[in-house]
Structures are given as structure tokens and as C-alpha cells.
Amino acid sequence: MFHMEFEDPAAGAPVPGALDCTAAVIKEAEAICLGRYRAIIQDLDFMWRWRIYRDGEMCQEGCSLSESSSREALRHVLAFYEVRDRDEGE
């Protein structure tokens, strides 16, 4: 099992299993807008994080090992939301 410990700057004690993403340089690769949805892909240097916002609120997030797999995941999830919204009449 993979385990890391980082020091909690507020408490001065290690936090077991915490992942310090503030140490990574976060670069926003792209913001994709599709109707009421906005998707953001971020390069964290060790993985790609993607988030989907609906009407300004985050509704789904995930991570991938490459930028291309992040884009593919976003396409699949956005297609699901598009069909769901159409079926619900939104």
C-alpha cells in the first residue's frame, strides 16, 4: 500500500495519508464550456485532474495519468450529462 505523510502547517504534526497538492505546480490546461457545463483540466505534474461544473457548482471530478485520457474521460462524462439533461427536459 502506498503511504505518505506530510506536516500539517496549522498543527505542526504529520497528517497520515495526506497528499500535499499545494507543493505541485498547478497549470490549468483548458476550460471547456458546453451549455450549462464548464470543464477544467489541470496538470499537477504527477497526474491530470479534471473537474466538471454545472451552473457554477462542481458536480464531478476525476484524475487521469495523461492529458489525452483526461479529455477522453471528460467527453464521456459530458455526454452522459447531456443525455440525462435531455431526458429530464432541462
C-alpha positions as CSV (number, residue, x, y, z in Angstrom):
1,M,0.0,0.0,0.0
2,F,1.2,3.5,-0.9
3,H,1.5,5.8,2.2
4,M,2.8,9.3,2.6
5,E,2.9,11.7,5.5
6,F,3.0,15.5,5.3
7,E,3.2,18.0,8.0
8,D,0.1,20.0,8.7
9,P,1.3,23.6,8.8
10,A,-1.5,24.7,11.1
11,A,-1.0,21.9,13.7
12,G,2.7,21.2,13.2
13,A,2.0,17.5,13.1
14,P,2.1,15.0,10.3
15,V,-1.2,14.1,8.7
16,P,-1.2,10.4,7.7
17,G,-2.1,9.7,4.1
18,A,-2.5,13.4,3.2
19,L,-1.4,14.4,-0.3
20,D,0.0,17.9,-0.4
21,C,-1.2,19.2,-3.8
22,T,-0.1,22.8,-2.9
23,A,3.5,21.7,-3.5
24,A,2.7,20.8,-7.1
25,V,2.7,23.5,-9.7
26,I,-0.9,23.6,-10.9
27,K,-1.3,24.6,-14.5
28,E,-4.8,25.0,-16.0
29,A,-4.6,23.4,-19.4
30,E,-8.1,24.3,-20.7
31,A,-11.6,25.3,-19.7
32,I,-14.3,23.8,-21.9
33,C,-17.8,25.3,-21.9
34,L,-20.7,23.3,-23.1
35,G,-24.1,24.8,-22.3
36,R,-24.5,24.9,-18.6
37,Y,-21.3,22.9,-18.0
38,R,-17.7,24.0,-17.7
39,A,-14.9,21.5,-17.5
40,I,-11.4,22.3,-16.4
41,I,-8.3,20.1,-16.9
42,Q,-5.3,20.8,-14.7
43,D,-1.7,19.4,-14.9
44,L,-0.5,18.6,-11.4
45,D,2.9,17.3,-12.7
46,F,2.2,13.8,-11.4
47,M,-1.4,13.4,-12.7
48,W,-4.1,15.3,-14.6
49,R,-7.1,16.4,-12.6
50,W,-10.4,17.2,-14.3
51,R,-13.5,18.8,-12.8
52,I,-16.9,19.5,-14.2
53,Y,-19.1,22.3,-13.0
54,R,-22.8,22.6,-13.7
55,D,-24.3,26.1,-13.2
56,G,-21.1,27.1,-11.3
57,E,-21.2,24.2,-8.8
58,M,-18.8,21.2,-9.1
59,C,-20.7,18.1,-10.0
60,Q,-17.9,15.6,-10.8
61,E,-14.2,15.3,-10.7
62,G,-11.6,12.7,-11.5
63,C,-8.0,12.2,-12.4
64,S,-6.0,10.6,-15.2
65,L,-2.4,9.8,-16.0
66,S,-2.3,11.8,-19.2
67,E,-3.9,14.8,-20.8
68,S,-5.4,12.8,-23.6
69,S,-7.1,10.3,-21.1
70,S,-8.4,13.3,-19.2
71,R,-10.0,14.7,-22.3
72,E,-11.5,11.3,-23.2
73,A,-13.0,11.0,-19.7
74,L,-14.5,14.4,-19.9
75,R,-16.1,13.6,-23.3
76,H,-17.7,10.5,-21.8
77,V,-19.0,12.2,-18.6
78,L,-20.2,15.3,-20.5
79,A,-22.0,13.0,-23.0
80,F,-23.7,11.3,-20.1
81,Y,-24.8,14.6,-18.6
82,E,-26.1,15.8,-22.0
83,V,-28.3,12.8,-22.4
84,R,-29.5,13.0,-18.8
85,D,-30.4,16.6,-19.1
86,R,-32.2,16.0,-22.4
87,D,-34.2,13.2,-20.8
88,E,-35.1,15.3,-17.8
89,G,-36.1,18.2,-20.0
90,E,-33.6,20.7,-18.6
